[in-house]
């Protein structure tokens, strides 16, 4: 069984990094297969909200 491991050092406070990755609109910046992402209804993440994402993998685009 093969595996891959990667890491990166981010010279920012942990709270800044968390705020960035917790914002769905930023997901395409760090998740290379994501074309777009948004919450419904809009606003900050919360219980009961739905994440809509559009992925592109191996030449195909599909919702998730």
Secondary structure, DSSP 4 states (H G I P E B T S, - for coil): -----------S-HHHHHHHHHSGGGHHHH-TTEEEEEEES-SS--TT-EEEEEEEETTEEEE-
